Amino acid sequence: MGIYLLDPAYELAVSNQEVDEVAKHILEKVPELSAASRMEMSYAGEIYIVNYEEVPTIGCHLVSILPKSSITESLYWMRAIILWLLLPSLAVMMTLMVILHRKITSPLRTLTQYIIGMQNQTTQYLKKEIRLNGYREIVQISGEYNRMIGEIRGLTHQLVRTTSTLYEAELQKKQSELLYLRSEINPHFLYNNLGEHYGNGIFGKCSSDRSDG
């Protein structure tokens, strides 16, 4: 960008660069400008942005000339830099999302499915252990879950064994009672009982005859 300080007679006093054909062409039109203005001027097929201001304290005029293409070029490079900065940031974010999904989200979803299955009394979730890969806390949770499932299976087996033992004891008791009843109705046992009753009857009759005599 070229900056030019003109004296009250619009003659060049100071500039930050050499005056080329473009600057000469534009500076010749400065007297036609208003007190303070900003406009676009074209020269040799290129557009320039011209800022004009008066400096009342010293009675001079300040003019800046900037090619419009340099602005668009700067914007292009700025967009390119932002894009190059944005792409790695997106890659890092995607990587973090994948890591979070594998290490936290997916294991927790699996654990939630197992817990819901237990609440719904689905037996398949009580027959197998859960294997979670993730952060240490997730692995510890899965270990505690597997330990709890193991304890539940152990208590269930113990309950089944206890129930089976009680059932077998009750069955043996019933079988003993049945054997006892069978022994009571054994023919030999029945014959002995009948003979005893018969003898008691005869003995009772003889006793009554003697008492009558």
Backbone hydrogen bonds, N-H to C=O, Kabsch-Sander energy under -0.5 kcal/mol:
donor,donor_aa,acceptor,acceptor_aa,energy
2,G,65,I,-2.6
4,Y,63,V,-3.4
5,L,14,V,-3.5
6,L,4,Y,-0.6
6,L,61,H,-3.3
7,D,11,E,-2.8
10,Y,7,D,-2.7
13,A,5,L,-3.1
14,V,5,L,-1.7
16,N,3,I,-1.7
20,D,18,E,-0.7
24,K,20,D,-2.5
25,H,21,E,-2.3
26,I,22,V,-2.2
27,L,23,A,-3.2
28,E,24,K,-1.7
29,K,26,I,-1.3
30,V,27,L,-1.2
32,E,29,K,-1.1
33,L,30,V,-2.3
37,S,52,Y,-2.0
39,M,50,V,-2.3
41,M,48,Y,-2.7
43,Y,46,E,-2.7
46,E,43,Y,-1.6
48,Y,41,M,-3.6
49,I,66,L,-3.5
50,V,39,M,-3.2
50,V,48,Y,-0.6
51,N,64,S,-2.2
52,Y,37,S,-2.8
53,E,62,L,-2.5
54,E,35,A,-0.6
55,V,60,C,-3.2
58,I,55,V,-1.0
59,G,55,V,-1.2
60,C,55,V,-1.5
61,H,6,L,-2.6
62,L,53,E,-3.4
63,V,4,Y,-3.0
63,V,61,H,-0.5
64,S,51,N,-2.2
65,I,2,G,-2.9
66,L,49,I,-2.1
68,K,47,I,-2.3
69,S,47,I,-0.5
70,S,67,P,-0.8
71,I,67,P,-0.9
72,T,68,K,-2.0
73,E,69,S,-2.6
74,S,70,S,-2.3
75,L,71,I,-2.8
76,Y,72,T,-2.4
77,W,73,E,-2.6
78,M,74,S,-2.5
79,R,75,L,-2.8
80,A,76,Y,-2.5
81,I,77,W,-2.7
82,I,78,M,-2.8
83,L,79,R,-2.8
84,W,80,A,-2.7
85,L,81,I,-2.1
86,L,82,I,-2.5
87,L,83,L,-2.6
89,S,85,L,-1.3
90,L,86,L,-2.9
91,A,87,L,-2.6
92,V,88,P,-2.8
93,M,89,S,-2.5
94,M,90,L,-2.9
95,T,91,A,-2.4
96,L,92,V,-2.5
97,M,93,M,-2.5
98,V,94,M,-2.5
99,I,95,T,-2.5
100,L,96,L,-2.8
101,H,97,M,-2.4
102,R,98,V,-2.6
103,K,99,I,-2.9
104,I,100,L,-2.3
105,T,100,L,-2.3
106,S,101,H,-3.2
108,L,104,I,-2.5
109,R,105,T,-2.3
110,T,106,S,-2.3
111,L,107,P,-2.6
112,T,108,L,-2.4
113,Q,109,R,-2.1
114,Y,110,T,-2.0
115,I,111,L,-2.4
116,I,112,T,-2.7
117,G,113,Q,-2.3
118,M,114,Y,-2.1
119,Q,115,I,-2.4
120,N,116,I,-2.0
121,Q,118,M,-1.6
122,T,117,G,-2.9
123,T,121,Q,-0.7
125,Y,122,T,-1.2
126,L,123,T,-1.4
127,K,123,T,-0.7
127,K,124,Q,-0.5
128,K,124,Q,-0.5
132,L,130,I,-0.5
134,G,132,L,-0.5
135,Y,103,K,-1.1
139,V,135,Y,-2.2
140,Q,136,R,-2.5
141,I,137,E,-2.3
142,S,138,I,-2.4
143,G,139,V,-2.2
144,E,140,Q,-2.5
145,Y,141,I,-2.4
146,N,142,S,-2.6
147,R,143,G,-2.3
148,M,144,E,-2.3
149,I,145,Y,-2.6
150,G,146,N,-2.5
151,E,147,R,-2.3
152,I,148,M,-2.4
153,R,149,I,-2.6
154,G,150,G,-2.6
155,L,151,E,-2.8
156,T,152,I,-2.4
157,H,153,R,-2.7
158,Q,154,G,-2.6
159,L,155,L,-2.5
160,V,156,T,-2.3
161,R,157,H,-2.7
162,T,158,Q,-2.8
163,T,159,L,-2.7
164,S,160,V,-2.5
165,T,161,R,-2.6
166,L,162,T,-2.6
167,Y,163,T,-2.4
168,E,164,S,-2.5
169,A,165,T,-2.5
170,E,166,L,-2.5
171,L,167,Y,-2.4
172,Q,168,E,-2.6
173,K,169,A,-2.1
174,K,170,E,-2.2
175,Q,171,L,-2.5
176,S,172,Q,-2.3
177,E,173,K,-2.2
178,L,174,K,-2.3
179,L,175,Q,-2.4
180,Y,176,S,-2.1
181,L,177,E,-2.2
182,R,178,L,-2.3
183,S,179,L,-2.3
184,E,180,Y,-1.5
185,I,181,L,-1.2
186,N,183,S,-1.0
190,L,186,N,-2.9
191,Y,187,P,-3.0
192,N,188,H,-2.3
193,N,189,F,-2.0
194,L,190,L,-2.5
195,G,191,Y,-2.8
196,E,192,N,-2.3
197,H,193,N,-2.4
198,Y,194,L,-2.7
199,G,195,G,-2.8
200,N,196,E,-2.3
201,G,197,H,-1.9
202,I,198,Y,-2.3
203,F,199,G,-2.6
204,G,200,N,-1.8
205,K,201,G,-1.7
206,C,202,I,-2.5
207,S,203,F,-1.6
208,S,204,G,-1.4
209,D,205,K,-2.1
210,R,206,C,-2.0
211,S,207,S,-1.5
212,D,208,S,-1.4
213,G,209,D,-1.9
